Amino acid sequence: MIRSLIQFSDGDRGVAALDGDRAYRVDGAASTLALAHAALAAGQTLVDHVQPQLGDAIDLGRVRLLAPIDHPDAAHLLVSGTGLTHLGSAEGRDAMHRAAALDPAPTDSMKMFMLGVEGGKPADGATGVQPEWFYKGDGSILVGPDAPLEMPDFALDGSEEPEIAGVYLIAPDGMPTRIGFALGNEFSDHVTERGNYLWLAHSKLRPAALGAELLLGDLPADIRGMSRIVRDGRTVWEKPFLTGEANMSHSIANLEHHHFKYAPFRRPGDVHVHFFGTATLSFADGFLAQPGDHFVIEARPFTWPVVNALARSAETPIRVAAL
């Protein structure tokens, strides 16, 4: 049974499907998005649509792996996320606030997390409390396996955030349709965020990386992974992380509802990549990554890790002209 799709390039673009431990080329497919559109039009699941199209076995070690989703017009792919959905993120943010103002009362960040604990997993059909939400960018910010994550020249930090992202296509009738899940590195500027909580929006306007696989079907409730930073071939920081609904204060369905309740996010043909939050950050341990470091994020059931080097982009002079 097909469990995930992978986009690749061997001179031409293609899509492979993982069936058990083997990968097979999907005949005639150049993109995951095209397959999703075709499956929607046929009224099929992606698995059912792709299964009859499996061709020859392919060695994915001999091709270049791409991000598992993209859009020919990057403006029609929106990258966003939710925060304070895991205890680790809430504790880190809470500590940041307390350092700024010693107060025994819970901070706004801890209150937000506790709201999720109390009302983020509503009964079927009900709407739970809304999470923190942030915008990261359009499809141009997504990078795939082994591509660098570039922090802007003005950034104060570039730090990893190991997360699961949901990938969605808006159907012709405006219905959000989840086509799969990806392992990713949401990547933020935590020094800027720490400077002033109201700079959170600025800290999130950064690239994000996705691993090679688009996992089809349901997301396991309990996902356990490892996040590490490698410098000059040596691991200089590492820590396990937990995610999946069993380790979150919100259900996936509740996070999806509060994203797609906004009409502009239900424009037919658009693609959404929505990060669900993290529990583990090297920054929370006082570690600052340096350009040249490699972020390595791995978690089952994903086969391939997400590996990206940290880089700093060249300075770009900004001038605003008047007409």
Rosetta blueprint (number, residue, H / E / L):
1 M L
2 I E
3 R E
4 S E
5 L E
6 I E
7 Q E
8 F E
9 S E
10 D L
11 G L
12 D L
13 R E
14 G E
15 V E
16 A E
17 A E
18 L E
19 D E
20 G L
21 D L
22 R E
23 A E
24 Y E
25 R E
26 V E
27 D L
28 G L
29 A L
30 A L
31 S L
32 T H
33 L H
34 A H
35 L H
36 A H
37 H H
38 A H
39 A H
40 L H
41 A H
42 A H
43 G L
44 Q L
45 T L
46 L H
47 V H
48 D H
49 H H
50 V H
51 Q H
52 P H
53 Q H
54 L E
55 G E
56 D E
57 A E
58 I L
59 D L
60 L H
61 G H
62 R H
63 V L
64 R E
65 L E
66 L L
67 A L
68 P L
69 I L
70 D L
71 H L
72 P L
73 D L
74 A H
75 A H
76 H H
77 L E
78 L E
79 V E
80 S E
81 G E
82 T E
83 G E
84 L L
85 T L
86 H L
87 L H
88 G H
89 S H
90 A H
91 E H
92 G H
93 R H
94 D H
95 A H
96 M H
97 H H
98 R H
99 A H
100 A H
101 A L
102 L L
103 D L
104 P L
105 A L
106 P L
107 T L
108 D H
109 S H
110 M H
111 K H
112 M H
113 F H
114 M H
115 L H
116 G H
117 V H
118 E H
119 G H
120 G L
121 K L
122 P L
123 A L
124 D L
125 G L
126 A L
127 T L
128 G L
129 V L
130 Q L
131 P L
132 E E
133 W E
134 F E
135 Y E
136 K E
137 G E
138 D E
139 G H
140 S H
141 I H
142 L E
143 V E
144 G L
145 P L
146 D L
147 A L
148 P L
149 L E
150 E E
151 M E
152 P L
153 D L
154 F L
155 A L
156 L L
157 D L
158 G L
159 S E
160 E L
161 E L
162 P E
163 E E
164 I E
165 A E
166 G E
167 V E
168 Y E
169 L E
170 I E
171 A L
172 P L
173 D L
174 G L
175 M L
176 P E
177 T E
178 R E
179 I E
180 G E
181 F E
182 A E
183 L E
184 G E
185 N E
186 E L
187 F L
188 S E
189 D L
190 H H
191 V H
192 T H
193 E H
194 R H
195 G H
196 N L
197 Y H
198 L H
199 W H
200 L H
201 A H
202 H H
203 S H
204 K H
205 L L
206 R L
207 P L
208 A E
209 A E
210 L E
211 G L
212 A L
213 E E
214 L E
215 L E
216 L L
217 G L
218 D L
219 L L
220 P L
221 A L
222 D L
223 I E
224 R E
225 G E
226 M E
227 S E
228 R E
229 I E
230 V E
231 R E
232 D L
233 G L
234 R E
235 T E
236 V E
237 W E
238 E E
239 K E
240 P E
241 F E
242 L E
243 T E
244 G L
245 E H
246 A H
247 N H
248 M L
249 S L
250 H L
251 S L
252 I H
253 A H
254 N H
255 L H
256 E H
257 H H
258 H H
259 H H
260 F H
261 K L
262 Y L
263 A H
264 P H
265 F H
266 R H
267 R L
268 P L
269 G L
270 D L
271 V E
272 H E
273 V E
274 H E
275 F E
276 F L
277 G L
278 T L
279 A L
280 T L
281 L L
282 S L
283 F H
284 A H
285 D H
286 G L
287 F L
288 L L
289 A L
290 Q L
291 P L
292 G L
293 D L
294 H E
295 F E
296 V E
297 I E
298 E E
299 A E
300 R L
301 P L
302 F L
303 T L
304 W L
305 P L
306 V E
307 V E
308 N E
309 A E
310 L E
311 A E
312 R E
313 S L
314 A L
315 E L
316 T L
317 P L
318 I L
319 R L
320 V L
321 A L
322 A L
323 L L
